[in-house]
Amino acid sequence: MKRGGNPARLVVAVSVAALLAVFLLYTSLAGGATPTLQPSQLAGHRGTATLAGVVIGPVHGDPHGSGLRFRLRDISGSAEVPVVYRGSVPDLFRVGRHVYLQGHLQRGAFVGMPDSLVTKCPSKYVAGKGS
């Protein structure tokens, strides 16, 4: 049995592995990421973004018809933007809840992509009794 194999194969294998590693790193850091913005940062933004904010009321409309309508306010500020969203609504969605929504700004309102509304679970962010 021959030991030591072909060094050219090793160089090719290491080169391919290095290229894959660079590609994966680039994809995870910058590849298809959309920026996460708050309502105060939307002015002048073009394209798709993830909007983070606090739901303020009133909440009305049909998420499976003409659209659920509400306003989002900066998490620690006063800027707000009207939102129109169509799609499934998480059980924890309500006024006062922090949410993330992917979409784009259209004629002064943020139009959410279908089924992109996500709520933050408050129990994960509340200090425990021992804290």
Salt bridges, closest charged atoms under 4 A:
GLU80 OE2 - ARG71 NE 2.64
